[in-house]
Amino acid sequence: SYDYFQFVQQWPPTNCRARKRP
């Protein structure tokens, strides 16, 4: 959920995967 989005924002390495999995 939103918590996951914020967690990814702190981890740039997962930015690529976060963009595909919002």
C-alpha positions in Angstrom: 0.0 0.0 0.0 1.2 3.6 0.6 3.7 2.3 3.2 5.4 0.3 0.5 5.7 3.3 -1.8 7.3 5.3 1.0 9.7 2.4 1.8 10.8 2.2 -1.8 11.4 6.0 -1.9 14.0 5.4 0.8 15.6 2.7 -1.3 16.7 4.0 -4.7 17.9 0.5 -5.8 14.3 -0.7 -5.7 13.0 2.3 -7.6 12.9 0.4 -10.8 10.8 -2.4 -9.3 8.7 0.1 -7.3 7.7 1.9 -10.5 6.4 -1.3 -11.9 4.7 -2.4 -8.6 3.0 0.8 -7.2 
